[in-house]
Amino acid sequence: MAEMSSLPVTDDLLAEIFLLLPTPADLVRASAACVSFRRLVTDRPFLRRFRSLHPQPFLGFLNHNGFHPALPPHPSAPAASAVSLAADFSYSFLPSHDSWKVRDVRDSRVLLDRTPEDDAAAEDSSPVFTELAVCDPLHRRCLQLPPIPDDLAASVEHPLRVEFQRWCEPFLVPPGEEEEAEETSFRVIWMAQCKTKLVAFVFSSSTGEWRAVASQGWGDLLAGTGVSTASSKSPVFFGRQYALGCFYWVMDWREKILMLDTHRMEFSIADLPPGCRRPPIAIVDAGEGRTGMLSVRENVAGGTFDLYYTIRRNDVLSSNQWQMEKIIPLDSGYRYYLRAATERYLLLIRSEDEYSSSLQMTDVECFSLDAKTLQLQSVCRLKHHILRAHIYTNFPPSLSSQTI
């Protein structure tokens, strides 16, 4: 009987096999098997393919007390531990690093701002235009953005105050078509809600310049929505969310949301789901090009909490495009709050404390929720309350890209 000779396993075939591994942790373990596997896995073209096919895992979150990594038994705990040891979330590589505040986190980049040094000594100083920097804590890289040109800045009149005693809202934007080919490219939008209009500028690292992208009066923007602009009160939108190419903000006193389409760079107004009383919401990718919304609601009669999941039907032309998908009961005996979200993950906190809005609340348990599987995973426990947080997602250091 003739012997059958085995066919050689080429690098191309191995690469296709490795791309099928379900998690980044599996790929790390495979790379440790031998030198040839390690060489293939660390090849930059292969890593770009792998990262494009696998979502960045939830590693923890940032708040005013720094980085809180996911701890065991969270599935991302090993990678989170590696990132916690390797990264510098004190931003010591920035000048005057203790004066910067985290404004946004996206794609492993952190957007920081601070009051200009010329104004820092002034009492009650709160300038409209702050200094901005985008950094990569894992690789200790940073780019300080140039100031917004005077001709653009002149269009900002009577801005409304937003978070951190700031008059503006800067945030990171997912890469556009022109940036997708460059791993190191990014965009930042600077937005101001003024008394009579919305103003937004965008910075592209590809050009190194700011440009105006949107400016729209409230009267035009709210026309046909039933919201009157005749009174002296200007609308305020808060709680920025992102999914499927659009940013969303909730209106402060009506069941409306403000939308910014990042492809066309245009603002519009849409309705919240019926009965949604403007709680903190999470906008997520519901699959098949649909937008989903998750919110935590309290059953006042029973003292319990549920997670409501609704999906926006983009193909239906009606006054109500939101359809209830499911209601997920949460463990009884606790109070739940939504504190941060990406289009894939949510950060929830829970406490047994009935007066959990107090800043003295202790023993808070933090959970991540995967919008695809709707599974809750314990992240960590804290001894202090969380008012604001930013979810940090990235690959383990051996698989992460040097983003700046």
C-alpha positions as CSV (number, residue, x, y, z in Angstrom):
1,M,0.0,0.0,0.0
2,A,1.5,3.3,-1.0
3,E,2.2,5.8,1.7
4,M,0.2,9.1,1.5
5,S,2.5,12.1,1.7
6,S,1.1,15.0,3.7
7,L,0.7,18.3,1.9
8,P,2.7,21.2,3.3
9,V,0.7,23.8,5.3
10,T,1.6,27.1,3.7
11,D,1.7,30.5,5.5
12,D,-1.4,31.6,3.5
13,L,-3.4,28.6,4.7
14,L,-2.2,29.1,8.3
15,A,-3.3,32.7,8.1
16,E,-6.8,31.7,7.0
17,I,-7.0,29.2,9.9
18,F,-5.8,31.8,12.4
19,L,-8.4,34.3,11.2
20,L,-11.1,31.8,12.2
21,L,-10.0,31.9,15.9
22,P,-12.8,33.3,17.9
23,T,-10.9,35.7,20.3
24,P,-7.7,37.7,20.4
25,A,-6.6,35.6,23.4
26,D,-6.8,32.5,21.2
27,L,-4.5,34.2,18.7
28,V,-2.0,35.2,21.4
29,R,-1.9,31.6,22.6
30,A,-1.4,30.3,19.1
31,S,1.5,32.7,18.5
32,A,3.3,31.3,21.5
33,A,3.4,27.8,20.0
34,C,6.5,28.3,17.8
35,V,8.6,30.9,16.1
36,S,7.0,30.5,12.7
37,F,3.5,31.0,14.2
38,R,4.7,34.1,16.1
39,R,6.3,35.6,12.9
40,L,3.0,35.1,11.0
41,V,0.7,36.5,13.7
42,T,2.8,39.6,14.2
43,D,2.9,40.4,10.5
44,R,1.2,43.8,10.1
45,P,-1.0,42.9,7.1
46,F,-2.2,39.8,8.9
47,L,-3.0,41.8,12.1
48,R,-4.9,44.4,10.1
49,R,-7.1,41.6,8.6
50,F,-7.6,40.1,12.0
51,R,-8.6,43.4,13.7
52,S,-11.0,44.1,10.9
53,L,-12.8,40.8,11.5
54,H,-12.8,40.9,15.3
55,P,-14.2,43.6,17.5
56,Q,-11.9,45.1,20.0
57,P,-12.6,43.5,23.4
58,F,-13.9,45.4,26.4
59,L,-10.9,46.0,28.6
60,G,-12.2,48.4,31.2
61,F,-13.1,52.0,31.6
62,L,-11.7,55.4,32.4
63,N,-13.1,57.9,34.8
64,H,-11.7,60.7,37.0
65,N,-9.9,58.1,39.1
66,G,-8.0,56.6,36.1
67,F,-8.2,53.3,34.4
68,H,-10.2,50.4,35.8
69,P,-9.3,47.1,34.1
70,A,-11.7,44.2,33.8
71,L,-10.9,41.7,36.5
72,P,-11.5,37.9,36.6
73,P,-13.8,36.2,35.8
74,H,-14.4,38.7,33.0
75,P,-13.3,37.0,29.7
76,S,-11.1,40.1,28.8
77,A,-9.3,40.1,32.2
78,P,-5.9,38.7,30.9
79,A,-5.7,41.2,28.1
80,A,-6.9,44.0,30.4
81,S,-4.2,43.2,32.9
82,A,-1.6,43.3,30.2
83,V,-2.8,46.7,29.0
84,S,-3.0,48.0,32.6
85,L,0.7,47.1,33.1
86,A,1.9,48.4,29.7
87,A,-0.1,51.6,29.2
88,D,0.3,55.0,30.8
89,F,-3.1,56.3,31.8
90,S,-1.6,59.1,33.8
91,Y,-0.4,60.6,30.5
92,S,3.0,61.4,31.9
93,F,4.3,61.8,28.3
94,L,2.2,64.9,27.9
95,P,3.4,68.4,29.1
96,S,1.7,69.4,32.4
97,H,0.0,66.0,32.3
98,D,-2.0,66.5,35.5
99,S,-3.9,69.4,33.9
100,W,-5.5,67.4,31.1
101,K,-9.1,66.0,31.3
102,V,-10.4,63.0,29.3
103,R,-13.1,64.1,26.9
104,D,-13.6,61.0,24.7
105,V,-12.2,57.5,24.1
106,R,-12.4,55.7,20.8
107,D,-10.4,53.0,18.9
108,S,-7.8,52.9,21.7
109,R,-7.2,56.6,21.4
110,V,-7.9,59.1,24.2
111,L,-9.0,62.7,23.5
112,L,-7.9,65.2,26.2
113,D,-8.3,68.9,26.7
114,R,-7.1,71.5,29.1
115,T,-7.4,75.3,29.7
116,P,-4.7,77.2,27.9
117,E,-1.8,78.1,30.1
118,D,-2.3,81.8,29.4
119,D,-5.8,81.5,30.9
120,A,-5.1,79.0,33.7
121,A,-4.1,81.6,36.3
122,A,-7.4,83.6,35.8
123,E,-10.0,83.0,38.5
124,D,-13.1,81.2,37.2
125,S,-11.4,80.8,33.9
126,S,-13.4,78.8,31.4
127,P,-12.4,79.7,27.8
128,V,-14.6,78.6,24.9
129,F,-11.6,77.1,23.0
130,T,-9.4,74.7,25.0
131,E,-6.2,73.0,24.0
132,L,-6.7,69.5,22.6
133,A,-4.5,66.4,22.4
134,V,-5.1,62.9,21.0
135,C,-2.9,60.2,22.6
136,D,-2.3,56.5,22.6
137,P,-1.7,55.5,26.3
138,L,-0.5,52.0,25.3
139,H,2.3,53.2,23.1
140,R,2.8,56.6,24.9
141,R,2.3,58.6,21.7
142,C,0.6,62.0,21.5
143,L,-0.4,64.6,19.0
144,Q,-1.4,68.1,20.2
145,L,-3.9,69.6,17.8
146,P,-3.5,73.1,16.4
147,P,-5.9,75.8,17.6
148,I,-9.1,76.4,15.6
149,P,-8.4,79.3,13.1
150,D,-9.8,82.7,14.0
151,D,-12.1,82.8,11.0
152,L,-13.8,79.6,12.1
153,A,-13.8,80.6,15.8
154,A,-15.6,83.9,15.0
155,S,-18.8,81.9,14.0
156,V,-19.2,80.7,17.6
157,E,-21.6,83.1,19.3
158,H,-23.2,82.7,22.8
159,P,-22.3,79.1,23.3
160,L,-24.1,77.1,26.1
161,R,-22.1,75.5,28.9
162,V,-21.6,71.7,28.7
163,E,-19.8,69.2,30.9
164,F,-16.6,69.8,32.8
165,Q,-17.4,73.5,32.9
166,R,-16.7,73.7,29.2
167,W,-18.4,75.7,26.4
168,C,-17.7,73.1,23.8
169,E,-17.9,69.4,23.1
170,P,-14.9,67.8,21.3
171,F,-15.1,64.1,20.4
172,L,-13.3,61.5,18.3
173,V,-14.9,60.3,15.0
174,P,-14.5,56.9,13.4
175,P,-12.3,57.0,10.3
176,G,-13.9,58.1,7.1
177,E,-13.2,56.5,3.7
178,E,-10.1,58.6,3.2
179,E,-8.6,57.5,6.6
180,E,-9.5,53.8,6.5
181,A,-6.3,52.9,4.7
182,E,-4.1,54.6,7.3
183,E,-4.0,53.1,10.8
184,T,-2.6,56.3,12.2
185,S,-5.3,58.6,10.8
186,F,-8.1,60.0,12.9
187,R,-10.6,62.8,13.0
188,V,-11.9,65.1,15.8
189,I,-15.1,67.1,15.8
190,W,-15.4,70.2,17.9
191,M,-19.1,71.2,18.4
192,A,-20.8,74.1,20.2
193,Q,-24.5,74.4,21.0
194,C,-25.0,78.1,20.7
195,K,-28.1,80.2,21.6
196,T,-29.3,80.4,18.0
197,K,-27.5,77.6,16.2
198,L,-25.3,74.6,16.2
199,V,-21.7,74.9,15.0
200,A,-19.2,72.1,14.3
201,F,-15.7,71.9,12.9
202,V,-13.6,68.8,12.1
203,F,-9.9,68.2,12.3
204,S,-8.3,65.5,10.2
205,S,-4.9,64.2,11.1
206,S,-4.3,63.5,7.4
207,T,-4.4,67.2,6.5
208,G,-3.5,68.6,9.9
209,E,-6.1,71.3,9.5
210,W,-9.5,72.3,10.9
211,R,-12.5,73.0,8.6
212,A,-16.1,73.9,9.1
213,V,-18.5,71.1,8.5
214,A,-21.9,72.2,9.8
215,S,-23.7,75.3,11.0
216,Q,-27.5,75.2,11.3
217,G,-29.9,77.5,13.1
218,W,-32.3,76.0,15.6
219,G,-35.3,77.3,13.8
220,D,-34.4,75.5,10.6
221,L,-33.3,72.3,12.4
222,L,-36.4,72.0,14.6
223,A,-38.9,73.0,11.8
224,G,-41.7,70.5,11.6
225,T,-40.8,68.7,14.9
226,G,-43.4,70.4,17.1
227,V,-40.7,72.0,19.2
228,S,-41.1,75.8,19.4
229,T,-38.1,78.1,19.2
230,A,-40.1,81.2,20.0
231,S,-39.2,81.2,23.7
232,S,-35.9,82.5,25.0
233,K,-35.0,78.9,26.1
234,S,-32.6,77.2,23.8
235,P,-32.7,73.5,23.4
236,V,-29.9,71.5,25.0
237,F,-28.8,68.1,23.9
238,F,-26.6,65.8,26.0
239,G,-25.4,62.2,26.4
240,R,-23.6,61.7,23.1
241,Q,-23.8,58.2,21.5
242,Y,-22.5,56.7,18.3
243,A,-23.6,53.9,16.0
244,L,-23.5,53.1,12.2
245,G,-22.0,56.4,11.1
246,C,-24.2,58.7,13.2
247,F,-23.8,60.5,16.5
248,Y,-26.9,61.0,18.7
249,W,-27.8,63.4,21.6
250,V,-30.9,63.4,23.7
251,M,-33.0,66.6,24.1
252,D,-33.3,67.9,27.6
253,W,-37.0,68.6,27.7
254,R,-38.7,66.8,24.8
255,E,-38.6,63.2,23.5
256,K,-36.3,64.1,20.6
257,I,-32.8,63.1,19.6
258,L,-30.3,65.2,17.6
259,M,-28.4,63.2,14.9
260,L,-25.2,64.0,13.1
261,D,-24.5,61.9,10.0
262,T,-20.7,61.8,9.8
263,H,-20.8,60.8,6.1
264,R,-22.8,63.9,5.0
265,M,-21.9,66.0,8.0
266,E,-25.5,67.0,8.4
267,F,-27.7,67.4,11.5
268,S,-31.3,66.3,11.8
269,I,-33.9,65.6,14.5
270,A,-35.7,62.3,15.2
271,D,-38.1,60.9,17.8
272,L,-37.2,58.8,20.8
273,P,-39.3,55.6,21.2
274,P,-42.7,56.1,22.7
275,G,-42.7,56.2,26.5
276,C,-39.0,56.8,26.7
277,R,-38.7,59.5,29.4
278,R,-35.2,60.6,28.5
279,P,-33.2,58.3,30.7
280,P,-29.6,57.7,29.8
281,I,-29.7,55.6,26.7
282,A,-27.2,53.5,24.7
283,I,-27.3,53.6,20.9
284,V,-25.9,50.3,19.5
285,D,-25.4,48.5,16.2
286,A,-28.4,46.1,16.1
287,G,-27.1,44.3,13.0
288,E,-28.3,44.3,9.4
289,G,-27.7,48.0,9.2
290,R,-30.2,48.8,12.0
291,T,-29.8,51.1,15.0
292,G,-30.7,49.7,18.4
293,M,-31.4,51.5,21.7
294,L,-30.9,50.2,25.2
295,S,-32.2,51.9,28.3
296,V,-32.6,51.0,32.0
297,R,-36.0,51.5,33.4
298,E,-37.3,51.2,36.9
299,N,-40.6,49.4,37.7
300,V,-41.7,51.8,40.5
301,A,-44.4,49.5,41.8
302,G,-42.1,46.5,42.2
303,G,-38.8,48.3,42.8
304,T,-37.1,46.2,40.1
305,F,-35.2,47.2,37.0
306,D,-35.4,46.1,33.4
307,L,-33.3,46.7,30.3
308,Y,-35.4,47.8,27.4
309,Y,-34.1,47.0,23.9
310,T,-35.8,48.7,20.9
311,I,-34.7,48.7,17.2
312,R,-35.2,51.5,14.7
313,R,-36.8,50.3,11.5
314,N,-35.1,52.2,8.8
315,D,-37.3,50.9,6.0
316,V,-40.6,52.0,7.5
317,L,-41.9,55.5,6.7
318,S,-44.1,56.3,9.7
319,S,-44.2,58.6,12.7
320,N,-42.9,55.8,14.9
321,Q,-40.0,53.8,13.5
322,W,-39.0,52.2,16.8
323,Q,-40.1,48.7,17.6
324,M,-39.7,46.9,20.9
325,E,-37.3,44.0,20.5
326,K,-37.2,42.6,24.1
327,I,-37.3,43.4,27.8
328,I,-34.5,41.9,29.8
329,P,-35.2,41.6,33.6
330,L,-32.2,42.5,35.8
331,D,-31.5,40.9,39.2
332,S,-33.8,42.2,41.9
333,G,-32.5,43.8,45.0
334,Y,-30.3,46.3,43.3
335,R,-30.5,49.7,41.6
336,Y,-29.0,49.9,38.1
337,Y,-27.5,52.8,36.1
338,L,-26.1,53.1,32.6
339,R,-22.9,55.0,32.7
340,A,-21.2,54.6,29.3
341,A,-21.7,52.9,25.9
342,T,-20.1,52.2,22.6
343,E,-21.9,50.8,19.6
344,R,-20.9,47.3,20.9
345,Y,-20.6,47.5,24.7
346,L,-22.4,49.1,27.7
347,L,-21.1,49.9,31.1
348,L,-23.7,49.4,33.9
349,I,-23.3,49.9,37.6
350,R,-25.5,48.5,40.4
351,S,-25.7,49.0,44.1
352,E,-27.9,47.8,47.0
353,D,-27.9,51.4,48.3
354,E,-31.4,52.9,47.9
355,Y,-29.9,56.4,47.7
356,S,-27.5,55.5,45.0
357,S,-27.4,59.0,43.5
358,S,-25.3,60.1,46.5
359,L,-21.6,60.6,45.9
360,Q,-21.0,58.7,49.1
361,M,-22.4,55.5,47.7
362,T,-20.0,52.6,48.3
363,D,-19.6,49.1,47.1
364,V,-20.6,49.6,43.5
365,E,-20.4,46.7,41.1
366,C,-19.6,47.4,37.5
367,F,-20.8,45.3,34.5
368,S,-20.2,45.2,30.8
369,L,-23.0,44.2,28.5
370,D,-22.3,43.0,24.9
371,A,-25.0,44.4,22.6
372,K,-24.6,41.4,20.3
373,T,-25.2,38.7,22.9
374,L,-26.9,40.8,25.6
375,Q,-24.8,39.0,28.2
376,L,-23.7,40.8,31.4
377,Q,-20.2,40.3,32.7
378,S,-18.9,41.5,36.0
379,V,-16.0,44.0,35.4
380,C,-14.9,45.1,38.9
381,R,-16.1,46.5,42.2
382,L,-15.5,50.1,43.4
383,K,-15.8,52.0,46.6
384,H,-17.0,55.2,44.9
385,H,-19.8,56.4,42.7
386,I,-19.4,56.8,38.9
387,L,-21.1,59.8,37.3
388,R,-19.2,59.7,34.0
389,A,-17.0,57.0,32.4
390,H,-15.5,56.1,29.0
391,I,-15.2,52.5,27.9
392,Y,-11.8,51.5,26.7
393,T,-11.5,48.8,24.1
394,N,-8.3,47.5,22.5
395,F,-6.5,44.3,21.6
396,P,-3.7,42.9,23.9
397,P,-0.4,44.8,23.5
398,S,1.0,42.1,21.2
399,L,-1.9,42.6,18.8
400,S,-2.7,46.3,19.1
401,S,-1.9,48.8,16.4
402,Q,0.3,51.8,17.2
403,T,-2.4,54.4,16.5
404,I,-0.5,57.7,16.7
